[in-house]
């Protein structure tokens, strides 16, 4: 892997200088005949020549053939000329994910939550630069001499999978260029390690009904009454909620923006050159990747429009970032350098980490984990070397890429999620590696910060940050639809991203909270077209939701589903991260989202007053949490009730009512009181 990385660096040197006398492998591709005397068929021939006057011959070749690409080099005294053929995409077909068969009860609410695993490896990988295909005719789809506009044709021809993105979204709405920017493995990006795999849980809530039957036990054909009933919560044959786990759909890798260009420029500015790369495979993976890219393009375009200092954005609002991103892959191969897009990428990463708002002087970060572009693995997939897959395995200790998979490159916001933070602090400290003194003796871990300081970090840092991120997602016209503890990333403004999720962290100003996993997201104005969404709305007596168009009721309910899911995330976080174990090793009551929903929905019938008494009766474990939520006349309990019961409250809205929003909930006094 290291030798191949160095060979790709040699590509840059030979392509830019054009004066080396060392031997190099040169790829010549003609887009059209330079003169009437040269036929188009001659461009597909393979030339092999040994020369000693390298600079002179290379200059002649550069004039005779429009496009010269150097792909390798070494000593020896000669040049090798060969044709590079058009890259062909790995075939993939779009197909629907199979539906689960309907059970003999009425489905009420189905949603998705992200889950993840973990692994580790410590190797680096760069791909080979060899390529092969059948013909280069795909490059001759236009008749002008302007090469820059071929990037869209090349993108369509060489993508690792056929991403179907609206054409008007590519430049008009995607001001950041994330949907068209393609990175080359080895030249642009190095993979460091395999992090783990991710999947999703399909969560289904069920309603049960009593139906009139005739004397023989069959359903009354004349249409008997149907009445909702409450099943026995202890009957395993009548569950109120079921989960189905998908298995690994997404593989996660950690990488670096390598090379002496972009990576060095980022490090010189004190910025993080690390990236996160996710491989989406299969039919479901293709769907998730498409939604992820569309949502990121929308969010990042909104961030660009709302950020001040437009003169410093390099014409982003006029589509310059999208244009340079679309040209990146080809420019890197033909010219060996991508200075314009490198500069735009630096601006984009700087903007995501904190740009200046157009309406104020405050710093505004992206509320989601930003997307930089797509990793193109055409070189690797078309490598004729039979040892290529073994090299991948030796470097990363995992299976090679799956044909047709989609690789998305993200900013590096860290790997800590709220799922890892939402545990009792004593339990998290006990799981930390042992500390040793200067002579190797074991040392006790330092004491935890004061409870009030940790509570301030949780409420004013984590919870407020997550709610702010969701508010901005909604204001951009999107709903998440799969919020869980694993979807909330806890990072830091520093290089050590693990600081944000550390049990000893209490400085809110250093915390960065971002929402991830937008694969199930959708525009708020389009959710009414989902039949399952309409069924869920009807089950909560929300009228006015139909398939013919977006209505205020549909938009209110779509927002309410996100608030409901985030409300139970908040409740579980408070009852775990701020719990006080009277004795080390004390086992806490069940605090996962399913258990909390069963308590509130089945046992206490949605009453937060009764739920508060239950929490209070646990004594010292949750005493401080109850006192915190009781402050400001029970502002904390009011916040949790508004969120957890947001779906039920939609049916109570009158005509013209705005309803509960994430932005309005940020005015709750619990977020301003220390």
N, C-alpha and C positions, 0 to 999 in steps of 0.2 A: 504493500500500500504506500509506503513512503517513496519508493522509487517512482511509482506512477504519479504521485503528487508532484515530485520534482520534475518529471517529464512535462507535466502540464504547465509548470512554471516556465520551463524552457520554451514552450509555445509562445508565451507572451514576449520573451526576449527576441526570438527570431522574427516574429510577425511585425514588431514595432521597428526594429533596426534595419532589417533587410540587407545587412552588410556582412554577416558572419561568413567565414570561409569554411566552417565545419560542415560535415555532412548533415543533411536534414531530410526528413520525409515530408514532401510537399504535396498537398492535395489541391488539384486544379479542378474547378468546376465552372464551366461556361454557362451563362444564362442565355446567351444568344451569339450568333456568329459575329466576330469582330469585323469581318469583311465578307463581301459576296463570294469570295473564293474559298471560304471555309464552310463546309456543310455542318448542319446540326448534328449529324451522326458521328462526326469526328470527335465530339465532346465526350462520347462514351468510351473512347479507346483508352487503353492504359499505356502510358509512355514510361520507358525506363531508360535513363541516360546517365552516363558517368562523365563528369566534367571536372576540370581543375580550376577554371576561372569562375568561381562561384558568384561573386557579386555581379559581374557583367551578365552572365546568363540569367540570373534571377531577375535582373532589371528588365531584360528582354521578355522573359516569360510574363512579368507583371504587366507589361504593355500589351502583349499579344492576347492575354487572357484576362478578362475583367476581374475575376475573383481568385485570389491565391491564398490558400490557408496552409500554414505550417503546423504540422501536428507532432513533430518529434525532432530529435537531433542527436548528434553524437560525433565522435571523431571518425576519420576515415578518408576524407578528401573528395567525396562525391556527393551529388544530390540525387534523390530518388523521387520521381514524379509519378503520381498515380491519381486516378479519379476518385473523388468522394461521391458516393451516391446518395440519393435522397433518403432521409430517415423515414421509416414507415412506423406508424403507431402500432402499439400492441392492441389487438382487437378486443373490443368489449361491447357487450350488448346491454341495452337498458331494459330491465325487466322489473316487474313489481315484486315487492316482498310478499311472500305467501301469507295470507291471513289465517288467523287461528279459527278453528271451527267454533260455531256459536254454541254456548252451553245452554241448558234448558232454564236459564234465568235471564233477567234483563240486565244488560250491561249498562252501567251508569257512568263510570269515569275511567278513562284509560289514558295514561301518560307515561313518559319515559324518564328514567333517571340514569345518569352515567355512573358506572363503577369502574374501578381500575385495579390492576395488579402492579407488581414492581419486580424489577430485576436489575442487574448491574453488569457492566463490562467496562473495560478501560483501554480499548484499542481505538485507533484511528483508521479511517478508510477513505480512499480516493479512487474514483473509477478510472478505467482505461479510457484512452481517447480514440480508440479505433471505432469505426462505424461501417455499416454495410447496408445495402438495400438493393432495389432492383433498378431504378432509373431515376434521373433527376428532372423528369418532365414536370413534376409538380412545382418546380421553381420557375417555370416559364409561363405562368398563368396571366402575366400582364405583358404589354408591348412597349412599355416605356423604359427609359434608362435609369429610373429612380429606384435605387435598391432598398431604401429605408422602408418603403411601404410593403415589402415582401414579408415583413415579420409576422403579419397576421396570417398569411398563407402558410408560413413555416410553423407557426403555432398550431394551426389546425392540422398540419401534416405530421407533426412530431410529438404531440402530447402523448403522455403515457396512457391516458384514457380520454374518452371523448366527453369532456366537460361541456354541458349544454348551458351556456350563460347567454342571457339576452344580449343582442348586439348593441342595443342602446345603452346597456349597463356597462359596457367595457370601457368607454371613455367618458360618456356624459355623467353617469352616476358613480363610476369607480374613479374618483379623482386620485386615489392613492396608487392605482396601477396594480393592485394585488391580484387581480383575476387574470392578468395577461403577462405578468413578469415571470420569467422562467430562469431558474438557477441551474448551472451546470455542476454536476458532482465532480469534485476535484479541483476545478478551476475556480469556482465561486464558493464552494461549500465543502467542508470535511465533516464526516460523521464521527463523533467521538465514542459514543456508547449507546447501548440499548437500555432504555429506562424501564419499560414495562408495556403491558397491553391494557386496552380499555374495551369495555362493552357497555351494554345498557340493560336496564331492567324494565320490562313492560309491566306497569302497575295497573291493575284493574280493580275498581270498586264496584260492588254488586248491590243491586236492589232486588228484593224478593216481593212477590205479589201473590195474593190469594185469588184464584180464578174460579168462577162458578162452573160446575160440571153437571152433566146430566145423571140419570139414575145408574148408567153403566160406567160411570167414572170418566167419560170422555168430556172434553171441553164443549160447553153448550154452543151448538152451531148457530143459535139465534143471537149469540153475542151477550154472554153474561157479564156481570160486573167484574172489574179488576181493582183490587184494593191492595195498597202497599202494606206489608207486614214487617215486623222486626224479628229476625231469626234469633235463635238461641246463640249467644256469643261463644258458648262452649262447644257447640256442635261443629266438628271439623268438616262435615259434609255441606255446611252452609256458611262458608267464609264471607266476611264483608270485604276482604281485600286479598288479592292473589298477586304473586310476582312470578314472572318468567324471565330467566337470565339468558341473554343472547350468546354469551361467550365472547371471545376476543374478536372484535371487528376492526379495531384500530391499534396499531403498534406505534410506540412513542420512542424517539431517538433524540439524543442530545448532540448538537453539532456546533461548528464554528464557521463564521464567515471568514474563510481563509484567504491566503494570498498576501502579497506585499502591498496590495492596493486598498481595498475596502477594509479588511481587518485591521491593518496598521493605522488607517485613518481614524477608525472608531476608537482604537486604544489610545491614539494620540490625543483625542478629545476627552478621554476619561470615560468613554461609553463602553457598554458591554457588547462584545463581538459574538457572544454565544447565541444560539438559536435553538428552538425546539422544532423537531420535524415529526410529523405524524403520517403514517401510511394507512390509507383507507382502502380496504379491499372488499370485493364482492359487490353484489347489487345494492345491498343496504349501505355499504361503505361509499359507493358512488353517490347515492342520494344524500348521505350526510355531508360529504365533501362539497357537493354543489351548494347545499344550503349554507354551509359554513362560509364559503367564499362569497356568496351573495350578501349574507348578513355582514361580514367584515367589510366588504366594499361599501355598503350603505353606512355603517357606523363610522368608518374612517373618512368617508367623504363628508359626512356631517361634521366631524371633528375639524377637517380642513376649512370648511366654510365658516365655522364659528370661532376660528382662531385668528388673533390679530397678527400684525407684522406680515402682511401678505407679500410684501416685497422680498421677504426672506424665504418664501416658499417656492421660489423658482418657477412661478407660473403654474402652480398646482391647480388653481381654480380654473385655469384655461385648458387643462388636460395635458400639461407637459409631463407630469409624472407618469401618466398612463402611456404616453407615446414613448418615453425613454424606457419604461419597463417592457413594452412590447418588443423593442429593438434589442434588448439586453443580450439574449441568447445568441443572436446572429452577430451582433457587434463583437462579442467576446471571441467568436470563432474567426471572423474575417479580419478584425483589426487588432485583436489581442488585448483590448482595453475598453472599458465602459465608463469613462469619466463622468458623463452626464448623469447616468442612472446611479452611479455610486454616490454622487453628491445628493441626488434626490432621496436615495435610501437613507443617508445620514440625516437628512431633514425629517424624513418620515419617522425614524426611530427616535429622534429628539422630540418630535411632536407628541409621540405616544407616551414618552416618559414625562412630559410636562411642558405644554406650550402655553402661551399667554392668551387669555380669552379676549375676544373682540369687544365684549361688553364691560370688562373689568381688567385690572392688572394682575389678577390672581392666576396661578398656574393651574392648568386644566389638563389632566391625563386622560388617556383613552380609558373608557370604563370596561373594556373587554381586552382579552389577550390579542394583540394586533397580529395581522397576517401580512407577511412580506411578499409572498408569491408562491409559486409551485416549483418543486424540484423535478427537473427533467432527467430521467434515467435511461434515455434512449441509448446513450453510449454503452452503458453497462448491459442493457438487455440485448443489444445487438453485437456484443463482444463475441467473436468466434472462438475465443480461448475457452476450452472446456474446463479450465481450472478457475474460471471467474467466480462461479458459485462457491467453490471451496475457499477462495480467497475472502469472500464476504463472510463466510462462516468463521474462518480463522480470526478475522479482525473483530467481529461484533458478537460472535458466539450465538447467533440466531440464524434462522433460515433466510435465504436471499429474498429479494423482492418478488412479490407475486405478480404475474403478468396482468396488465390492466389495472393495477392499483394506482391510486392517486396520492401523491406526496405533497403535503402543504407545509410551508415554512412559516413559523411563528416567531415573534419576538420572544426573548427569554425572560419570563416573569417569575421563574422559580418553579419548584415542584411541590411546594407545601400547599395543601388544600385545607379547607375548614374541617373536612372529615378527619384529618389527622390532629387538628388542634382541639376539636370538641371531645376531649377526654379529661378526666380529673387530673389536675396538675401533678399531684403526687405520683400518679401512675405514669405520666409522661417522664417525669424526672427519673423514676426508677428504671425506665427503659433506656435511658441515656448510657453511652459507654462509660465505664468507670474512669475516674480521674486519678492520676498517679502523681506523686511528688517527685522531687529531684532525684531521689534514691530508689524510685520504683514503688514506694509504699502507696497503698490505696488511700485516697483522700475522700472524705465525705463531700457530697455536692453542696454548693452554697444554698442558704435558705431561700425560699421563694419570696418574691416581692410582697408587699402588703396587699391584703385582699382588696382594699379600695382602689389601689393603683391598677391591679389586674382587672377589676371590674370596669374601670374607666377605659382601659385599653380595649376590652371586649365590646362595650356598648358604644362609646364614642369613636372607636377605631374600626373594629371589624363589622359590627352590625350597621352602623351608619354608612360605612364605606360600601357595603353590599347593597344597601337600599338606595344609595346615591347612584351606583352603577346601574341598578335596575331602572331607576327613574330615567336616566339618560337613554337606556335601551328603548324604553317605551316612547320617549320623546322623539326618538329617531324613527318611530313607526314600526317597531318590532316587538314581538313577544317571545320569550325564551322557550317556554313550554316543557322544560326538563330540569328545572332548578333543583339542586340537591346540595349536600355539603361538599361533594366532590367537584361541583361546578364553580366554587368560589376559591380563587387563588389568593394566598397571603404572601405577598412579596415585600420588598424593601426598596428604598430609594438608592441604597448602596449596592455594591457588587455582590455582597453576601445576601442572596435572596432568601436564604433560610432564616434570616433574622426575623422576618415578619411572622413566622409561625413558631418562634421559640417561646418556651414556657416562661422565660425570664424577661421577655420584651414588654415594656410598658410605655414607650415613647410613641404616641400616636402620630407625630409628625413624620416619623420614619417608615410608617406602615403604608403599603400600597395594596389596595384590594381591587381585584379585577374579576369579572365574570368570564368563564370559558365555556367551551362545548356548546356552540350555537348550531349544531347539526340538526336539531329539531325545531329551530326558530322559524318564524314565518312573519310576513307583514301583517299588521293588525287588521288592515282592510281586506285581507284575503282569507282569514281563518274561517269565515262563514261558509266557504266552499267545502270544508271538511265535514263529512256526514257525522263522524264520531263527535266532533265539537258540537254540532247542533243537538245531538242526542244528550250530551252532557248538560248543555244549557237547559234543555227541556226538563231534565230530571230535577233541576233546581227551580222550576217554575218560571224560567226566564222566557218571556214572550217576545215576539218581534224578531227572532233569529231565524232566518230562512236562507235558502241557497241562491236567491236571486240578486242579492246585493248586500253590501255592508250597511249595517244599521247601528245606531248608538247602543242598543242593547247588546249586540254581538261584540262591539268594541269594549264595552264595560266588562262583559263576562270574560273576554280574553285576558284583559289586564288583571281581573280578579283571580284567575287561575294562577298566575305568577305570584301574586301577593299571598295567596293561600299557601302555596308551596314554600315560599320564603318565610312565611310566618312560623311554620313548624320547624324550619331550619333554625330560626332564631330561638324558639323555645327549647329545642334540644341543645343548642350551644350554651344557653344560660344555665341549664340544669346539669351540664357536664363540666364545662371549663371553669365554672365558679362554684362547684360543689366542694364541700369541706368534709373530708372523711374523718370522723371522730377517732377512729383507730386505723392504723395503716393496714391496707388490704380489705377494707370494708367494701362490700359489693353494693353498688348503687341499684336502685330500681331501673326498669327498662326505660330508656330515653331515646330510642330510635323513632323515626318519624311514624312508622306503622303503629308502634305501641302507643305513642302519644295520641294519634288519631283515634285509636280504639278507645282510649280513656275518655277523650273529649266527646266523641260521637256516640259510642255505645253505652258507656257507663254513666257519664254525666250529662248526656243529651245536649251537648254544646254549651253547657253552663260554665262560664269561667269562674263564677263565684264558688261553685262546688269544687272545681279543679284547684282553685287557690287553697281551699281548706285541705285538700288532699296533699298538696305540696307542703303546706305548713305543718301537717301532722307528721312529716318525716323528721321533724326535730332539727338537730344541729346540721344535718347534711345540707338542707336548703334554706336554713333560717335567714342567712344573709341575702339570698336571692329574693326571698319574699319581701324582706325589708327594702331592698333596692327597687322592686317593682311597685311597692306601696307608696314610694315617695311621689310628691307632687300630686296628691289625691289619686293615687293609683294610675299614674300616667303610663307606667310600663305595662300593666295589665290591659289598659285601654288600647295600647298599640298592638299587643299580641292578639286581642280579640278582633280588632279591625282587620288584621291581616288573615288570621286563621279562619274567620267567618266571612271573608270578602265575597265568596261565591253566593252564600245565602242572602247577603244584603243587596245583591244586584236586583233581585225580584222586588225589593221594597222601593226602588228608585221611582220617582215620578217623572213626568215628561219635562225635559229640560234640565234635570238634575245631572250634575257632573259625576258624582260617584267618588269612591275612594281611589286615590292615585298614590303612587310611590312618592311623588314630589310633595304631596300634602302631608304624608306621614312623617316626612323629615322635620316638620315643625313641632313634633311631639317634644314636650319638655325634657324627656329622659335623655335626649341627645345633647342638650345644652347644659345639663347639670353635672358637675364633677363630683 
